[in-house]
Amino acid sequence: DLTGARKTRDKILSDIKREMGARVEVSPDQGVVRLQGDVLFGSAEAELSATGRTDVDQLAAVMARVLPCHVAVAGLSRPPGCTPGSHRIEALLVEGHTDSDVMKGVRDNLNLSAERAISTYRRIEPVLGEVRKREGGERLLSVSGYGPDRPIATNATEQGKARNRRIDIRFIMETPEAPEAVQAVRQGLEQQ
């Protein structure tokens, strides 16, 4: 059920936050672990800074420890104490974001956000090891760039712009199969 998937996702986010501390923000409502771009990237830069590489490497290491209990991968080595539940991670989206300042030259904010997401993806993906691909060989991670289109703060202040320059890792959970969901609704209605 969707409530169970949400609880599993909340636990995953909580586990990551506990290990990463102040280096990340967590938004349970959005299913996001957030890394601030003002630490990750230089102004108008797509390559991770030295501090950004350190933060992303630490996040990747934490994800490599936390995720194996929550991903469907045949023959996956599970961490000690892991009891896989019925709710699994379907996909992780590495999302790049920028502030709304207009860029000069050939690159625009949409391109920059996508390049930042790709740079972050390339740093995380190899560290995940056997978790990188789901059953059937599908990649767990993908990238997207949103430019300035999904702000989390005002772009009218420098502080707000700094918050909008970020990388989000969005956790998408598998949803119940339609017949199971329909059956659950029917059973609920019959019990009432």
Beta strands, then each sheet from edge to edge (+ up, - down):
strand 1: 25-27
strand 2: 32-36
strand 3: 89-97
strand 4: 141-145
strand 5: 166-173
sheet 1: 1+ 2- 5+ 3- 4-
end
